[in-house]
Amino acid sequence: MGDVTGLFNLTDNDIFVMMELAYEKMIALRNRKGHLSSHDLKIFDGCSSLILSLCKQGRDRGMTLKDISERAAKHEPRI
């Protein structure tokens, strides 16, 4: 089965998955560096807030995960 992410509206589970991926990246960074600086944590906090905000805006507008991914790839900050 091909890519079907564009067929469904954004769900709470999609948002959870994106947050989980961000968390996994933070853990990978900690494992690579051996620690996380306060700067690293501020970046993660900002990214988490951005993910949640974009997802809420996108879901309110009936966008799909694919729509949001395409906008992010184009660096379009406004949904």
mmJSON file of the N, C-alpha and C atoms, coordinates in Angstrom:
{"data_MODEL":{"atom_site":{
"group_PDB":["ATOM","ATOM","ATOM","ATOM","ATOM","ATOM","ATOM","ATOM","ATOM","ATOM","ATOM","ATOM","ATOM","ATOM","ATOM","ATOM","ATOM","ATOM","ATOM","ATOM","ATOM","ATOM","ATOM","ATOM","ATOM","ATOM","ATOM","ATOM","ATOM","ATOM","ATOM","ATOM","ATOM","ATOM","ATOM","ATOM","ATOM","ATOM","ATOM","ATOM","ATOM","ATOM","ATOM","ATOM","ATOM","ATOM","ATOM","ATOM","ATOM","ATOM","ATOM","ATOM","ATOM","ATOM","ATOM","ATOM","ATOM","ATOM","ATOM","ATOM","ATOM","ATOM","ATOM","ATOM","ATOM","ATOM","ATOM","ATOM","ATOM","ATOM","ATOM","ATOM","ATOM","ATOM","ATOM","ATOM","ATOM","ATOM","ATOM","ATOM","ATOM","ATOM","ATOM","ATOM","ATOM","ATOM","ATOM","ATOM","ATOM","ATOM","ATOM","ATOM","ATOM","ATOM","ATOM","ATOM","ATOM","ATOM","ATOM","ATOM","ATOM","ATOM","ATOM","ATOM","ATOM","ATOM","ATOM","ATOM","ATOM","ATOM","ATOM","ATOM","ATOM","ATOM","ATOM","ATOM","ATOM","ATOM","ATOM","ATOM","ATOM","ATOM","ATOM","ATOM","ATOM","ATOM","ATOM","ATOM","ATOM","ATOM","ATOM","ATOM","ATOM","ATOM","ATOM","ATOM","ATOM","ATOM","ATOM","ATOM","ATOM","ATOM","ATOM","ATOM","ATOM","ATOM","ATOM","ATOM","ATOM","ATOM","ATOM","ATOM","ATOM","ATOM","ATOM","ATOM","ATOM","ATOM","ATOM","ATOM","ATOM","ATOM","ATOM","ATOM","ATOM","ATOM","ATOM","ATOM","ATOM","ATOM","ATOM","ATOM","ATOM","ATOM","ATOM","ATOM","ATOM","ATOM","ATOM","ATOM","ATOM","ATOM","ATOM","ATOM","ATOM","ATOM","ATOM","ATOM","ATOM","ATOM","ATOM","ATOM","ATOM","ATOM","ATOM","ATOM","ATOM","ATOM","ATOM","ATOM","ATOM","ATOM","ATOM","ATOM","ATOM","ATOM","ATOM","ATOM","ATOM","ATOM","ATOM","ATOM","ATOM","ATOM","ATOM","ATOM","ATOM","ATOM","ATOM","ATOM","ATOM","ATOM","ATOM","ATOM","ATOM","ATOM","ATOM","ATOM","ATOM","ATOM","ATOM","ATOM","ATOM","ATOM","ATOM","ATOM","ATOM"],
"id":[1,2,3,4,5,6,7,8,9,10,11,12,13,14,15,16,17,18,19,20,21,22,23,24,25,26,27,28,29,30,31,32,33,34,35,36,37,38,39,40,41,42,43,44,45,46,47,48,49,50,51,52,53,54,55,56,57,58,59,60,61,62,63,64,65,66,67,68,69,70,71,72,73,74,75,76,77,78,79,80,81,82,83,84,85,86,87,88,89,90,91,92,93,94,95,96,97,98,99,100,101,102,103,104,105,106,107,108,109,110,111,112,113,114,115,116,117,118,119,120,121,122,123,124,125,126,127,128,129,130,131,132,133,134,135,136,137,138,139,140,141,142,143,144,145,146,147,148,149,150,151,152,153,154,155,156,157,158,159,160,161,162,163,164,165,166,167,168,169,170,171,172,173,174,175,176,177,178,179,180,181,182,183,184,185,186,187,188,189,190,191,192,193,194,195,196,197,198,199,200,201,202,203,204,205,206,207,208,209,210,211,212,213,214,215,216,217,218,219,220,221,222,223,224,225,226,227,228,229,230,231,232,233,234,235,236,237],
"type_symbol":["N","C","C","N","C","C","N","C","C","N","C","C","N","C","C","N","C","C","N","C","C","N","C","C","N","C","C","N","C","C","N","C","C","N","C","C","N","C","C","N","C","C","N","C","C","N","C","C","N","C","C","N","C","C","N","C","C","N","C","C","N","C","C","N","C","C","N","C","C","N","C","C","N","C","C","N","C","C","N","C","C","N","C","C","N","C","C","N","C","C","N","C","C","N","C","C","N","C","C","N","C","C","N","C","C","N","C","C","N","C","C","N","C","C","N","C","C","N","C","C","N","C","C","N","C","C","N","C","C","N","C","C","N","C","C","N","C","C","N","C","C","N","C","C","N","C","C","N","C","C","N","C","C","N","C","C","N","C","C","N","C","C","N","C","C","N","C","C","N","C","C","N","C","C","N","C","C","N","C","C","N","C","C","N","C","C","N","C","C","N","C","C","N","C","C","N","C","C","N","C","C","N","C","C","N","C","C","N","C","C","N","C","C","N","C","C","N","C","C","N","C","C","N","C","C","N","C","C","N","C","C","N","C","C","N","C","C"],
"label_atom_id":["N","CA","C","N","CA","C","N","CA","C","N","CA","C","N","CA","C","N","CA","C","N","CA","C","N","CA","C","N","CA","C","N","CA","C","N","CA","C","N","CA","C","N","CA","C","N","CA","C","N","CA","C","N","CA","C","N","CA","C","N","CA","C","N","CA","C","N","CA","C","N","CA","C","N","CA","C","N","CA","C","N","CA","C","N","CA","C","N","CA","C","N","CA","C","N","CA","C","N","CA","C","N","CA","C","N","CA","C","N","CA","C","N","CA","C","N","CA","C","N","CA","C","N","CA","C","N","CA","C","N","CA","C","N","CA","C","N","CA","C","N","CA","C","N","CA","C","N","CA","C","N","CA","C","N","CA","C","N","CA","C","N","CA","C","N","CA","C","N","CA","C","N","CA","C","N","CA","C","N","CA","C","N","CA","C","N","CA","C","N","CA","C","N","CA","C","N","CA","C","N","CA","C","N","CA","C","N","CA","C","N","CA","C","N","CA","C","N","CA","C","N","CA","C","N","CA","C","N","CA","C","N","CA","C","N","CA","C","N","CA","C","N","CA","C","N","CA","C","N","CA","C","N","CA","C","N","CA","C","N","CA","C","N","CA","C","N","CA","C","N","CA","C","N","CA","C"],
"label_alt_id":[null,null,null,null,null,null,null,null,null,null,null,null,null,null,null,null,null,null,null,null,null,null,null,null,null,null,null,null,null,null,null,null,null,null,null,null,null,null,null,null,null,null,null,null,null,null,null,null,null,null,null,null,null,null,null,null,null,null,null,null,null,null,null,null,null,null,null,null,null,null,null,null,null,null,null,null,null,null,null,null,null,null,null,null,null,null,null,null,null,null,null,null,null,null,null,null,null,null,null,null,null,null,null,null,null,null,null,null,null,null,null,null,null,null,null,null,null,null,null,null,null,null,null,null,null,null,null,null,null,null,null,null,null,null,null,null,null,null,null,null,null,null,null,null,null,null,null,null,null,null,null,null,null,null,null,null,null,null,null,null,null,null,null,null,null,null,null,null,null,null,null,null,null,null,null,null,null,null,null,null,null,null,null,null,null,null,null,null,null,null,null,null,null,null,null,null,null,null,null,null,null,null,null,null,null,null,null,null,null,null,null,null,null,null,null,null,null,null,null,null,null,null,null,null,null,null,null,null,null,null,null,null,null,null,null,null,null],
"label_comp_id":["MET","MET","MET","GLY","GLY","GLY","ASP","ASP","ASP","VAL","VAL","VAL","THR","THR","THR","GLY","GLY","GLY","LEU","LEU","LEU","PHE","PHE","PHE","ASN","ASN","ASN","LEU","LEU","LEU","THR","THR","THR","ASP","ASP","ASP","ASN","ASN","ASN","ASP","ASP","ASP","ILE","ILE","ILE","PHE","PHE","PHE","VAL","VAL","VAL","MET","MET","MET","MET","MET","MET","GLU","GLU","GLU","LEU","LEU","LEU","ALA","ALA","ALA","TYR","TYR","TYR","GLU","GLU","GLU","LYS","LYS","LYS","MET","MET","MET","ILE","ILE","ILE","ALA","ALA","ALA","LEU","LEU","LEU","ARG","ARG","ARG","ASN","ASN","ASN","ARG","ARG","ARG","LYS","LYS","LYS","GLY","GLY","GLY","HIS","HIS","HIS","LEU","LEU","LEU","SER","SER","SER","SER","SER","SER","HIS","HIS","HIS","ASP","ASP","ASP","LEU","LEU","LEU","LYS","LYS","LYS","ILE","ILE","ILE","PHE","PHE","PHE","ASP","ASP","ASP","GLY","GLY","GLY","CYS","CYS","CYS","SER","SER","SER","SER","SER","SER","LEU","LEU","LEU","ILE","ILE","ILE","LEU","LEU","LEU","SER","SER","SER","LEU","LEU","LEU","CYS","CYS","CYS","LYS","LYS","LYS","GLN","GLN","GLN","GLY","GLY","GLY","ARG","ARG","ARG","ASP","ASP","ASP","ARG","ARG","ARG","GLY","GLY","GLY","MET","MET","MET","THR","THR","THR","LEU","LEU","LEU","LYS","LYS","LYS","ASP","ASP","ASP","ILE","ILE","ILE","SER","SER","SER","GLU","GLU","GLU","ARG","ARG","ARG","ALA","ALA","ALA","ALA","ALA","ALA","LYS","LYS","LYS","HIS","HIS","HIS","GLU","GLU","GLU","PRO","PRO","PRO","ARG","ARG","ARG","ILE","ILE","ILE"],
"label_asym_id":["A","A","A","A","A","A","A","A","A","A","A","A","A","A","A","A","A","A","A","A","A","A","A","A","A","A","A","A","A","A","A","A","A","A","A","A","A","A","A","A","A","A","A","A","A","A","A","A","A","A","A","A","A","A","A","A","A","A","A","A","A","A","A","A","A","A","A","A","A","A","A","A","A","A","A","A","A","A","A","A","A","A","A","A","A","A","A","A","A","A","A","A","A","A","A","A","A","A","A","A","A","A","A","A","A","A","A","A","A","A","A","A","A","A","A","A","A","A","A","A","A","A","A","A","A","A","A","A","A","A","A","A","A","A","A","A","A","A","A","A","A","A","A","A","A","A","A","A","A","A","A","A","A","A","A","A","A","A","A","A","A","A","A","A","A","A","A","A","A","A","A","A","A","A","A","A","A","A","A","A","A","A","A","A","A","A","A","A","A","A","A","A","A","A","A","A","A","A","A","A","A","A","A","A","A","A","A","A","A","A","A","A","A","A","A","A","A","A","A","A","A","A","A","A","A","A","A","A","A","A","A","A","A","A","A","A","A"],
"label_entity_id":["1","1","1","1","1","1","1","1","1","1","1","1","1","1","1","1","1","1","1","1","1","1","1","1","1","1","1","1","1","1","1","1","1","1","1","1","1","1","1","1","1","1","1","1","1","1","1","1","1","1","1","1","1","1","1","1","1","1","1","1","1","1","1","1","1","1","1","1","1","1","1","1","1","1","1","1","1","1","1","1","1","1","1","1","1","1","1","1","1","1","1","1","1","1","1","1","1","1","1","1","1","1","1","1","1","1","1","1","1","1","1","1","1","1","1","1","1","1","1","1","1","1","1","1","1","1","1","1","1","1","1","1","1","1","1","1","1","1","1","1","1","1","1","1","1","1","1","1","1","1","1","1","1","1","1","1","1","1","1","1","1","1","1","1","1","1","1","1","1","1","1","1","1","1","1","1","1","1","1","1","1","1","1","1","1","1","1","1","1","1","1","1","1","1","1","1","1","1","1","1","1","1","1","1","1","1","1","1","1","1","1","1","1","1","1","1","1","1","1","1","1","1","1","1","1","1","1","1","1","1","1","1","1","1","1","1","1"],
"label_seq_id":[1,1,1,2,2,2,3,3,3,4,4,4,5,5,5,6,6,6,7,7,7,8,8,8,9,9,9,10,10,10,11,11,11,12,12,12,13,13,13,14,14,14,15,15,15,16,16,16,17,17,17,18,18,18,19,19,19,20,20,20,21,21,21,22,22,22,23,23,23,24,24,24,25,25,25,26,26,26,27,27,27,28,28,28,29,29,29,30,30,30,31,31,31,32,32,32,33,33,33,34,34,34,35,35,35,36,36,36,37,37,37,38,38,38,39,39,39,40,40,40,41,41,41,42,42,42,43,43,43,44,44,44,45,45,45,46,46,46,47,47,47,48,48,48,49,49,49,50,50,50,51,51,51,52,52,52,53,53,53,54,54,54,55,55,55,56,56,56,57,57,57,58,58,58,59,59,59,60,60,60,61,61,61,62,62,62,63,63,63,64,64,64,65,65,65,66,66,66,67,67,67,68,68,68,69,69,69,70,70,70,71,71,71,72,72,72,73,73,73,74,74,74,75,75,75,76,76,76,77,77,77,78,78,78,79,79,79],
"pdbx_PDB_ins_code":[null,null,null,null,null,null,null,null,null,null,null,null,null,null,null,null,null,null,null,null,null,null,null,null,null,null,null,null,null,null,null,null,null,null,null,null,null,null,null,null,null,null,null,null,null,null,null,null,null,null,null,null,null,null,null,null,null,null,null,null,null,null,null,null,null,null,null,null,null,null,null,null,null,null,null,null,null,null,null,null,null,null,null,null,null,null,null,null,null,null,null,null,null,null,null,null,null,null,null,null,null,null,null,null,null,null,null,null,null,null,null,null,null,null,null,null,null,null,null,null,null,null,null,null,null,null,null,null,null,null,null,null,null,null,null,null,null,null,null,null,null,null,null,null,null,null,null,null,null,null,null,null,null,null,null,null,null,null,null,null,null,null,null,null,null,null,null,null,null,null,null,null,null,null,null,null,null,null,null,null,null,null,null,null,null,null,null,null,null,null,null,null,null,null,null,null,null,null,null,null,null,null,null,null,null,null,null,null,null,null,null,null,null,null,null,null,null,null,null,null,null,null,null,null,null,null,null,null,null,null,null,null,null,null,null,null,null],
"Cartn_x":[0.841,0.0,0.89,0.556,1.363,1.196,1.69,1.602,0.158,-0.431,-1.83,-1.971,-0.851,-0.937,-1.754,-1.827,-2.574,-4.063,-4.523,-5.931,-6.756,-6.103,-6.815,-6.524,-7.491,-7.253,-6.344,-5.647,-4.72,-5.453,-4.907,-5.532,-4.645,-5.19,-4.39,-3.204,-3.395,-2.3,-1.169,-1.506,-0.468,0.376,-0.295,0.409,1.31,0.789,1.572,2.816,2.657,3.787,4.851,4.431,5.41,6.154,5.446,6.093,7.06,6.641,7.488,8.771,8.667,9.854,10.801,10.245,11.078,11.803,11.101,11.696,12.814,12.577,13.6,14.851,14.675,15.819,16.598,15.878,16.539,17.353,16.784,17.491,18.732,18.599,19.747,20.859,20.47,21.457,22.161,21.387,21.977,22.945,22.558,23.429,24.709,24.61,25.781,26.723,26.147,26.96,27.322,26.519,26.728,25.959,25.363,24.574,23.723,22.802,22.023,22.258,22.572,22.772,21.42,21.421,20.18,19.738,20.687,20.369,19.642,20.124,19.46,18.016,17.819,16.47,15.551,16.106,15.306,14.884,15.792,15.465,14.363,14.493,13.462,12.123,12.126,10.892,10.243,11.062,10.543,9.985,10.695,10.227,8.922,8.833,7.606,6.424,6.639,5.568,5.159,6.14,5.853,5.069,5.475,4.764,3.311,3.088,1.717,0.896,1.495,0.782,0.43,1.403,1.144,0.091,0.173,-0.796,-2.197,-2.316,-3.638,-4.214,-3.395,-3.867,-4.26,-3.426,-3.698,-4.955,-5.123,-6.305,-7.568,-7.484,-8.638,-9.062,-8.098,-8.386,-8.621,-8.655,-8.91,-7.731,-6.535,-5.348,-4.95,-4.181,-3.676,-2.212,-1.711,-0.305,0.577,0.186,0.951,0.97,-0.178,-0.238,0.754,0.752,1.641,3.105,3.402,4.771,5.251,4.385,4.759,5.02,4.192,4.401,5.701,5.966,7.202,8.416,8.33,9.447,9.712,8.675,8.815,9.155,9.234,9.515,8.45,7.205,6.092,5.589,5.904,5.526,4.035,3.297,1.862,1.074,0.089,-0.779,-2.044],
"Cartn_y":[-1.171,0.0,1.239,2.226,3.437,4.384,5.597,6.628,7.103,6.891,7.28,8.414,9.029,10.06,11.256,11.497,12.647,12.414,11.22,10.888,11.164,11.404,11.526,12.867,13.386,14.605,14.285,15.286,15.159,14.693,13.692,13.163,13.439,13.211,13.335,12.387,11.204,10.243,10.764,11.452,12.04,13.026,13.847,14.832,14.122,13.069,12.301,11.722,11.184,10.588,11.639,12.834,13.888,14.309,14.401,14.765,13.656,12.421,11.288,11.286,11.6,11.669,12.777,13.923,15.018,14.59,13.887,13.4,12.406,11.502,10.522,11.206,12.291,13.044,13.674,14.166,14.761,13.701,12.511,11.425,11.016,10.946,10.594,11.634,12.906,13.969,13.805,13.517,13.314,12.139,11.065,9.886,10.176,10.989,11.325,12.268,13.281,14.271,13.84,12.956,12.548,13.393,14.477,15.347,16.254,16.957,17.986,19.314,20.31,21.631,22.32,23.407,24.167,24.715,25.01,25.479,24.382,23.138,22.011,21.872,22.005,21.866,22.997,24.214,25.345,25.118,24.585,24.288,23.234,22.179,21.134,21.703,22.539,23.152,24.003,24.776,25.603,24.76,23.697,22.802,22.13,21.709,21.058,22.009,23.235,24.235,24.505,24.582,24.821,23.666,22.44,21.258,21.299,21.53,21.553,22.67,23.845,24.973,24.714,24.237,23.955,22.876,21.855,20.769,21.239,22.052,22.549,23.424,24.338,25.19,24.365,23.402,22.555,21.733,21.167,20.342,21.193,22.397,23.294,23.648,23.598,23.932,22.68,21.513,20.281,19.796,20.267,19.848,18.437,17.818,16.481,16.569,15.462,15.392,15.679,15.196,15.433,16.922,17.606,19.048,19.803,19.479,20.163,19.857,18.613,18.233,19.003,19.139,19.873,21.336,21.94,23.34,23.505,22.579,22.655,22.534,21.665,21.48,22.749,23.518,24.771,25.938,25.688,26.722,27.805,27.409,28.35,28.355,29.387,29.377,29.516,30.082,30.285,29.195,28.669,27.63,28.287],
"Cartn_z":[0.0,0.0,0.0,-0.817,-0.953,0.212,0.016,1.049,1.164,2.32,2.521,3.525,3.944,4.977,4.527,3.228,2.735,2.653,2.974,2.817,4.066,5.176,6.439,7.086,7.798,8.571,9.749,10.19,11.304,12.555,13.211,14.422,15.631,16.81,18.027,17.985,17.405,17.317,16.431,15.332,14.475,15.27,16.073,16.884,17.9,18.512,19.472,18.803,17.603,16.879,16.582,16.158,15.869,17.138,18.246,19.506,19.941,19.735,20.102,19.27,17.986,17.132,17.587,17.961,18.46,19.739,20.6,21.85,21.554,20.592,20.226,19.686,18.926,18.408,19.566,20.582,21.733,22.485,22.64,23.318,22.519,21.204,20.353,20.496,20.574,20.764,22.109,23.149,24.478,24.454,23.799,23.738,22.966,21.927,21.121,21.873,22.55,23.261,24.678,25.251,26.626,27.632,27.177,28.045,27.165,27.773,27.089,27.798,27.037,27.625,27.796,28.539,28.696,27.336,26.469,25.117,24.333,24.431,23.767,24.243,25.546,26.107,25.666,25.55,25.073,23.624,22.815,21.419,21.359,22.154,22.164,22.605,23.625,24.113,23.02,22.322,21.23,20.097,19.745,18.679,19.075,20.307,20.788,20.707,21.133,21.07,19.631,18.744,17.335,16.719,17.016,16.508,16.955,18.232,18.749,18.123,17.977,17.393,15.929,15.15,13.735,13.567,14.392,14.292,14.649,15.678,16.06,14.955,14.423,13.337,12.118,11.785,10.625,10.807,11.98,12.24,12.208,12.763,12.744,11.318,10.391,8.991,8.138,8.768,8.041,7.212,7.538,6.789,7.199,6.35,6.633,7.057,7.553,7.931,6.721,5.559,4.334,3.991,4.131,3.865,4.746,6.019,6.962,6.639,6.294,5.936,4.717,3.718,2.506,2.814,3.659,4.038,4.811,5.716,6.5,5.585,4.578,3.649,2.836,2.598,1.851,2.768,4.067,5.067,5.063,4.945,5.018,6.458,7.22,8.632,8.884,7.962,8.2,7.515,8.233,7.663,7.159],
"occupancy":[1.0,1.0,1.0,1.0,1.0,1.0,1.0,1.0,1.0,1.0,1.0,1.0,1.0,1.0,1.0,1.0,1.0,1.0,1.0,1.0,1.0,1.0,1.0,1.0,1.0,1.0,1.0,1.0,1.0,1.0,1.0,1.0,1.0,1.0,1.0,1.0,1.0,1.0,1.0,1.0,1.0,1.0,1.0,1.0,1.0,1.0,1.0,1.0,1.0,1.0,1.0,1.0,1.0,1.0,1.0,1.0,1.0,1.0,1.0,1.0,1.0,1.0,1.0,1.0,1.0,1.0,1.0,1.0,1.0,1.0,1.0,1.0,1.0,1.0,1.0,1.0,1.0,1.0,1.0,1.0,1.0,1.0,1.0,1.0,1.0,1.0,1.0,1.0,1.0,1.0,1.0,1.0,1.0,1.0,1.0,1.0,1.0,1.0,1.0,1.0,1.0,1.0,1.0,1.0,1.0,1.0,1.0,1.0,1.0,1.0,1.0,1.0,1.0,1.0,1.0,1.0,1.0,1.0,1.0,1.0,1.0,1.0,1.0,1.0,1.0,1.0,1.0,1.0,1.0,1.0,1.0,1.0,1.0,1.0,1.0,1.0,1.0,1.0,1.0,1.0,1.0,1.0,1.0,1.0,1.0,1.0,1.0,1.0,1.0,1.0,1.0,1.0,1.0,1.0,1.0,1.0,1.0,1.0,1.0,1.0,1.0,1.0,1.0,1.0,1.0,1.0,1.0,1.0,1.0,1.0,1.0,1.0,1.0,1.0,1.0,1.0,1.0,1.0,1.0,1.0,1.0,1.0,1.0,1.0,1.0,1.0,1.0,1.0,1.0,1.0,1.0,1.0,1.0,1.0,1.0,1.0,1.0,1.0,1.0,1.0,1.0,1.0,1.0,1.0,1.0,1.0,1.0,1.0,1.0,1.0,1.0,1.0,1.0,1.0,1.0,1.0,1.0,1.0,1.0,1.0,1.0,1.0,1.0,1.0,1.0,1.0,1.0,1.0,1.0,1.0,1.0,1.0,1.0,1.0,1.0,1.0,1.0],
"B_iso_or_equiv":[0.0,0.0,0.0,0.0,0.0,0.0,0.0,0.0,0.0,0.0,0.0,0.0,0.0,0.0,0.0,0.0,0.0,0.0,0.0,0.0,0.0,0.0,0.0,0.0,0.0,0.0,0.0,0.0,0.0,0.0,0.0,0.0,0.0,0.0,0.0,0.0,0.0,0.0,0.0,0.0,0.0,0.0,0.0,0.0,0.0,0.0,0.0,0.0,0.0,0.0,0.0,0.0,0.0,0.0,0.0,0.0,0.0,0.0,0.0,0.0,0.0,0.0,0.0,0.0,0.0,0.0,0.0,0.0,0.0,0.0,0.0,0.0,0.0,0.0,0.0,0.0,0.0,0.0,0.0,0.0,0.0,0.0,0.0,0.0,0.0,0.0,0.0,0.0,0.0,0.0,0.0,0.0,0.0,0.0,0.0,0.0,0.0,0.0,0.0,0.0,0.0,0.0,0.0,0.0,0.0,0.0,0.0,0.0,0.0,0.0,0.0,0.0,0.0,0.0,0.0,0.0,0.0,0.0,0.0,0.0,0.0,0.0,0.0,0.0,0.0,0.0,0.0,0.0,0.0,0.0,0.0,0.0,0.0,0.0,0.0,0.0,0.0,0.0,0.0,0.0,0.0,0.0,0.0,0.0,0.0,0.0,0.0,0.0,0.0,0.0,0.0,0.0,0.0,0.0,0.0,0.0,0.0,0.0,0.0,0.0,0.0,0.0,0.0,0.0,0.0,0.0,0.0,0.0,0.0,0.0,0.0,0.0,0.0,0.0,0.0,0.0,0.0,0.0,0.0,0.0,0.0,0.0,0.0,0.0,0.0,0.0,0.0,0.0,0.0,0.0,0.0,0.0,0.0,0.0,0.0,0.0,0.0,0.0,0.0,0.0,0.0,0.0,0.0,0.0,0.0,0.0,0.0,0.0,0.0,0.0,0.0,0.0,0.0,0.0,0.0,0.0,0.0,0.0,0.0,0.0,0.0,0.0,0.0,0.0,0.0,0.0,0.0,0.0,0.0,0.0,0.0,0.0,0.0,0.0,0.0,0.0,0.0],
"pdbx_formal_charge":[null,null,null,null,null,null,null,null,null,null,null,null,null,null,null,null,null,null,null,null,null,null,null,null,null,null,null,null,null,null,null,null,null,null,null,null,null,null,null,null,null,null,null,null,null,null,null,null,null,null,null,null,null,null,null,null,null,null,null,null,null,null,null,null,null,null,null,null,null,null,null,null,null,null,null,null,null,null,null,null,null,null,null,null,null,null,null,null,null,null,null,null,null,null,null,null,null,null,null,null,null,null,null,null,null,null,null,null,null,null,null,null,null,null,null,null,null,null,null,null,null,null,null,null,null,null,null,null,null,null,null,null,null,null,null,null,null,null,null,null,null,null,null,null,null,null,null,null,null,null,null,null,null,null,null,null,null,null,null,null,null,null,null,null,null,null,null,null,null,null,null,null,null,null,null,null,null,null,null,null,null,null,null,null,null,null,null,null,null,null,null,null,null,null,null,null,null,null,null,null,null,null,null,null,null,null,null,null,null,null,null,null,null,null,null,null,null,null,null,null,null,null,null,null,null,null,null,null,null,null,null,null,null,null,null,null,null],
"auth_seq_id":[1,1,1,2,2,2,3,3,3,4,4,4,5,5,5,6,6,6,7,7,7,8,8,8,9,9,9,10,10,10,11,11,11,12,12,12,13,13,13,14,14,14,15,15,15,16,16,16,17,17,17,18,18,18,19,19,19,20,20,20,21,21,21,22,22,22,23,23,23,24,24,24,25,25,25,26,26,26,27,27,27,28,28,28,29,29,29,30,30,30,31,31,31,32,32,32,33,33,33,34,34,34,35,35,35,36,36,36,37,37,37,38,38,38,39,39,39,40,40,40,41,41,41,42,42,42,43,43,43,44,44,44,45,45,45,46,46,46,47,47,47,48,48,48,49,49,49,50,50,50,51,51,51,52,52,52,53,53,53,54,54,54,55,55,55,56,56,56,57,57,57,58,58,58,59,59,59,60,60,60,61,61,61,62,62,62,63,63,63,64,64,64,65,65,65,66,66,66,67,67,67,68,68,68,69,69,69,70,70,70,71,71,71,72,72,72,73,73,73,74,74,74,75,75,75,76,76,76,77,77,77,78,78,78,79,79,79],
"auth_comp_id":["MET","MET","MET","GLY","GLY","GLY","ASP","ASP","ASP","VAL","VAL","VAL","THR","THR","THR","GLY","GLY","GLY","LEU","LEU","LEU","PHE","PHE","PHE","ASN","ASN","ASN","LEU","LEU","LEU","THR","THR","THR","ASP","ASP","ASP","ASN","ASN","ASN","ASP","ASP","ASP","ILE","ILE","ILE","PHE","PHE","PHE","VAL","VAL","VAL","MET","MET","MET","MET","MET","MET","GLU","GLU","GLU","LEU","LEU","LEU","ALA","ALA","ALA","TYR","TYR","TYR","GLU","GLU","GLU","LYS","LYS","LYS","MET","MET","MET","ILE","ILE","ILE","ALA","ALA","ALA","LEU","LEU","LEU","ARG","ARG","ARG","ASN","ASN","ASN","ARG","ARG","ARG","LYS","LYS","LYS","GLY","GLY","GLY","HIS","HIS","HIS","LEU","LEU","LEU","SER","SER","SER","SER","SER","SER","HIS","HIS","HIS","ASP","ASP","ASP","LEU","LEU","LEU","LYS","LYS","LYS","ILE","ILE","ILE","PHE","PHE","PHE","ASP","ASP","ASP","GLY","GLY","GLY","CYS","CYS","CYS","SER","SER","SER","SER","SER","SER","LEU","LEU","LEU","ILE","ILE","ILE","LEU","LEU","LEU","SER","SER","SER","LEU","LEU","LEU","CYS","CYS","CYS","LYS","LYS","LYS","GLN","GLN","GLN","GLY","GLY","GLY","ARG","ARG","ARG","ASP","ASP","ASP","ARG","ARG","ARG","GLY","GLY","GLY","MET","MET","MET","THR","THR","THR","LEU","LEU","LEU","LYS","LYS","LYS","ASP","ASP","ASP","ILE","ILE","ILE","SER","SER","SER","GLU","GLU","GLU","ARG","ARG","ARG","ALA","ALA","ALA","ALA","ALA","ALA","LYS","LYS","LYS","HIS","HIS","HIS","GLU","GLU","GLU","PRO","PRO","PRO","ARG","ARG","ARG","ILE","ILE","ILE"],
"auth_asym_id":["A","A","A","A","A","A","A","A","A","A","A","A","A","A","A","A","A","A","A","A","A","A","A","A","A","A","A","A","A","A","A","A","A","A","A","A","A","A","A","A","A","A","A","A","A","A","A","A","A","A","A","A","A","A","A","A","A","A","A","A","A","A","A","A","A","A","A","A","A","A","A","A","A","A","A","A","A","A","A","A","A","A","A","A","A","A","A","A","A","A","A","A","A","A","A","A","A","A","A","A","A","A","A","A","A","A","A","A","A","A","A","A","A","A","A","A","A","A","A","A","A","A","A","A","A","A","A","A","A","A","A","A","A","A","A","A","A","A","A","A","A","A","A","A","A","A","A","A","A","A","A","A","A","A","A","A","A","A","A","A","A","A","A","A","A","A","A","A","A","A","A","A","A","A","A","A","A","A","A","A","A","A","A","A","A","A","A","A","A","A","A","A","A","A","A","A","A","A","A","A","A","A","A","A","A","A","A","A","A","A","A","A","A","A","A","A","A","A","A","A","A","A","A","A","A","A","A","A","A","A","A","A","A","A","A","A","A"],
"auth_atom_id":["N","CA","C","N","CA","C","N","CA","C","N","CA","C","N","CA","C","N","CA","C","N","CA","C","N","CA","C","N","CA","C","N","CA","C","N","CA","C","N","CA","C","N","CA","C","N","CA","C","N","CA","C","N","CA","C","N","CA","C","N","CA","C","N","CA","C","N","CA","C","N","CA","C","N","CA","C","N","CA","C","N","CA","C","N","CA","C","N","CA","C","N","CA","C","N","CA","C","N","CA","C","N","CA","C","N","CA","C","N","CA","C","N","CA","C","N","CA","C","N","CA","C","N","CA","C","N","CA","C","N","CA","C","N","CA","C","N","CA","C","N","CA","C","N","CA","C","N","CA","C","N","CA","C","N","CA","C","N","CA","C","N","CA","C","N","CA","C","N","CA","C","N","CA","C","N","CA","C","N","CA","C","N","CA","C","N","CA","C","N","CA","C","N","CA","C","N","CA","C","N","CA","C","N","CA","C","N","CA","C","N","CA","C","N","CA","C","N","CA","C","N","CA","C","N","CA","C","N","CA","C","N","CA","C","N","CA","C","N","CA","C","N","CA","C","N","CA","C","N","CA","C","N","CA","C","N","CA","C","N","CA","C","N","CA","C","N","CA","C","N","CA","C","N","CA","C"],
"pdbx_PDB_model_num":[1,1,1,1,1,1,1,1,1,1,1,1,1,1,1,1,1,1,1,1,1,1,1,1,1,1,1,1,1,1,1,1,1,1,1,1,1,1,1,1,1,1,1,1,1,1,1,1,1,1,1,1,1,1,1,1,1,1,1,1,1,1,1,1,1,1,1,1,1,1,1,1,1,1,1,1,1,1,1,1,1,1,1,1,1,1,1,1,1,1,1,1,1,1,1,1,1,1,1,1,1,1,1,1,1,1,1,1,1,1,1,1,1,1,1,1,1,1,1,1,1,1,1,1,1,1,1,1,1,1,1,1,1,1,1,1,1,1,1,1,1,1,1,1,1,1,1,1,1,1,1,1,1,1,1,1,1,1,1,1,1,1,1,1,1,1,1,1,1,1,1,1,1,1,1,1,1,1,1,1,1,1,1,1,1,1,1,1,1,1,1,1,1,1,1,1,1,1,1,1,1,1,1,1,1,1,1,1,1,1,1,1,1,1,1,1,1,1,1,1,1,1,1,1,1,1,1,1,1,1,1,1,1,1,1,1,1]
}}}
